[in-house]
């Protein structure tokens, strides 16, 4: 078929058309700067041209492809008898040019005639590119129709956005960049950041993903600026306003960390804006900042920016695709000569714009008088114009080219797969169709010359992480990248991020101290965060923790309660272990009460001994001496039971404390009731014809004591049987101490015992009060009335005092009440008799008692 007549179209940069099998490449290395700036005394006055200006750093991408193809063609084992060739096209950041170039690649002739096969055929097997998101998708729109393998080397295209079997990525998944940035921010504690996001589809998708991650991880953005996709300068006023707005963001003291997402043009645009504002008389250039760059961005300047300094970006942190130095590449670069390669017209343009000179026959865009000699050393160029080490994008191109070559090698060498795929026919690689390469690309895995393993997963991407590099800038705009860590989602130990902070060189404004980028200073321990109304959640006030709660870390959302056995410190920043307290014998108060109880016990024994010794005297015999001995015995037990309340409570002491107290005091009240009833019965029995004479005697008193005491004993037995008291720890009553006490077990039974004791006491008091004026030889009713009055007064006073004090003092108060009430009974009833027996024995006679009666 004859080719139709066509009018030649403008052909983009296309070089190195040689070889049997061709690899198409779409490289972006031209940046338009359309300037209308005519103002003098402004740094942009130098940008007054409309012709394309090369981003010289991208020239290494082309050289990496050339170097790789030469290396593969020299390898006698990889593709023997096969010579690879390639075509290089420039996208010019223009979708129309991308489609034009792809159609030109598909044309089998030297001229642009799509879908026609005529003349010398070009056997296109794969396409490598592009570097940008949109360029890659534009290429895929056409290449996917022809099922031509497309291996991208710089495009982090989300899988959900574009998924086709012919689309391969020699870079990690885009999601790792967002997560990697989040982990970096969390590692350094940066929660307040600024965002510069390229204004295209990739920037929109990345921003949506990043904002979602921000909200989940407690990070906020102070501002979001959408940077242009290309560094066009078409309106001076707009450029100036943008530069001032950028400078305002950078001068705010709170924001120290800026995240930049886009391509290299985004970096060039930021540099342009910062340099524009630096010309202000006030010199409001930003101080120390931390720039976090994504993997698509390279630190590059162009020829018109030669005098601009990159010091402001010192300490920048970049996420980069994993790369390594390829052996021989450095020597290859050193051998470049502008007069030695006729086919490479890029080289002369690169040489002129990198070294700021012109060749004698040049048609370049630079306005300089310096003549290029060709003896200039490429290694002398600063890193912003060209780097001798293989850059990450160049390394990805190198791996992409080798991936295609290894896929071809598999087709060539694997006979079994070849025959199964091609129907047992011999294969002529020159007649190979591009779609036949997919089966082998999907299963590709090899080790490159840098000893790195290259392979693609089922999604057609490299299942690897990202490296984290730190930028060290030198005065001549050269710089060195230091690998400080890695983002690796595939580690077995679960460490998504590793960072070696000792290697980091921060901006000189930070004095090698880790930068802080937060909306407000952190809330220290002892404080909690409180949201500020109308502001983002990263901006908050610090509120002191309430009583009893602490916060032991910075920026805690809420304070928390200490464990039961601990209490909050004075500054509410840590918990202190509570001390155990109880009324012990070593305590001065406990020792004093124990001594007092012992003294009263000995005094009671003395009185009992005196009464037994004088048992035959009238004053002892007058009021039932057996009942007197019983009462003294129970009073002695009352004094002794106070020892159950001193010392650390144990199981036995807790069982005996309240039950013993209730039973003994009930027995005392029973004795007093029996004394009073005996007096009443004796008085009533003296009346003629009284039937109460048969009750006069010891049986009535015994019956009253036994019945009243046994009833209380039964109550105590039931109490100890169903819910006995037990040792317990009171954590809540005191803030700094834990009270070791006896828990009553059943509160109802405890109050039942106390209620019964109170009932007996009131009855005894009432009976004694009613019999106080009855005639008798020695009427004890008056003394019992007074003693019961003291007894009731002590215990009624005990109740409010008990409720107002805490800790061991409640036990001390109970012991004091026991001793006071018991001593009141002992003193009021027995001291008058003791006085007569010991001090006035002459009154201890029957005649005197009769006189007292009358």
Secondary structure, DSSP 4 states (H G I P E B T S, - for coil): -PPPP-PPPPP-------SSEEEEEEE--EE--------SSSGGGG----S-EE-GGGHHHHHHHHHHHHHHHH-TTTSTT--EEEEEEE-TT-HHHHHHHHHHHH-SSSS--TT---SS--EEEEEE--SSHHHHHHHHHHHHHHT-EEEESS----TTT---TTEEESS--THHHHHHHHHHHHHHT--EEEEEEESSHHHHHHHHHHHHHHHHHT-EEEEEEEE-SS-----HHHHHHHHHHHHHHHH-SS--EEEEES-HHHHHHHHHHHHHHTTSTT-----S-EEEE-TT------GGGTT---GGGTT-EEEEE---PPTTHHHHHHT--TTT-SS-HHHHHHHHHHHT-B-TT---S----PBP-S---GGGS-TTT--SSPPHHHHHHHHHHHHHHHHHHHHHH-HHHHHHHHTS----GGG--GGGGHHHHTT-EEE-TTS-EEE--TTSB----EEEEEEEE-TTS-EEEEEEEEE-TT-TT---EEE-GGG----GGGTTS-----SSPPPPTTEEEEEPTTS-TT-EEEEEPPTTEE--STT-SS-EEPPTTEEE-TTSSSEEEPEEE---SSSHHHHHHHHHHHHHHHHHHHHHHHHHHTTTSHHHHTT-HHHHHHHHHHHHHHHHHGGGGSSS--HHHHHHHHHHHHHHHHHHHHHHHHHHHHHHHHHHHTSTT-GGGGG-SHHHHHHHHHHHHHHHHHHHHHHHHHS--EEEEE-SSSSSEEEEEEE-S-HHHHHHHHHHHHHHHHHHHHHHHHTTTS--TT-THHHHHHHHHHHHHHHHHHHHHHHH--THHHHHHHHHHHHHHHHHHHHHHHHHHHIIIII-GGG-SHHHHHHHH-
